[in-house]
């Protein structure tokens, strides 16, 4: 759901570099996914694979939520300093 908005944000910073931004955003998305799968593969072995997968998904969701809260706080501070 957020990927189109993230791509738009990356490409709208400098119009002349929109193609570069799109390629870099896609490469980072693919690289990040490969990194996460590699790390998950280290821990998902044996009988506890389901529990570890659910725990990993919970941690990833928690980190994403914290990043969103941090971004909102930074944006709020930035908008207050402009006024």
C-alpha positions in Angstrom: 0.0 0.0 0.0 2.8 2.4 0.7 5.1 1.5 -2.1 3.5 3.7 -4.7 3.6 6.7 -2.3 7.2 5.9 -1.5 8.1 5.8 -5.2 6.3 9.0 -5.9 8.2 10.7 -3.0 11.5 9.4 -4.2 10.9 10.6 -7.8 9.5 14.0 -6.9 12.6 15.4 -5.2 14.4 16.3 -8.4 12.4 15.9 -11.6 15.4 15.5 -13.8 16.6 12.5 -11.8 13.2 10.6 -11.7 14.5 7.6 -13.7 17.6 7.3 -11.4 15.4 7.6 -8.3 13.0 4.9 -9.6 15.9 2.5 -10.3 17.5 3.2 -7.0 14.3 2.7 -5.1 13.6 -0.6 -6.9 17.2 -1.8 -6.3 16.9 -0.9 -2.6 13.5 -2.7 -2.4 14.9 -5.9 -4.0 18.1 -5.8 -2.0 16.3 -5.2 1.3 14.0 -8.1 0.6 17.0 -10.4 -0.2 18.7 -9.3 3.0 15.6 -10.1 5.1 15.1 -13.5 3.4 18.7 -14.4 4.0 18.5 -13.4 7.7 15.2 -15.3 8.1 16.7 -18.4 6.5 19.4 -18.5 9.3 16.7 -18.7 12.0 14.0 -20.8 10.3 15.1 -24.3 10.9 13.6 -27.2 12.7 10.4 -27.4 14.8 10.4 -23.8 15.9 10.3 -22.4 12.4 6.7 -21.2 12.6 7.2 -19.4 15.9 10.4 -17.8 14.7 8.7 -16.6 11.5 5.8 -15.1 13.4 8.3 -13.4 15.8 10.3 -12.0 12.9 7.2 -10.7 11.3 6.1 -9.0 14.5 9.6 -7.4 15.0 9.6 -6.2 11.4 6.1 -4.7 11.8 7.1 -3.0 15.1 10.2 -1.5 13.5 8.1 -0.2 10.6 5.7 1.4 13.0 8.5 3.0 15.0 10.0 4.4 11.8 6.6 5.8 10.8 6.2 7.5 14.2 9.7 8.9 13.9 9.0 10.3 10.5 5.8 11.8 11.7 7.6 13.5 14.6 10.3 14.8 12.4 7.7 16.2 9.9 5.8 17.8 12.8 8.9 19.5 14.1 9.9 20.7 10.6 6.4 22.2 10.0 6.5 24.0 13.3 9.9 25.5 12.6 8.8 26.9 9.2 5.9 28.8 10.9 
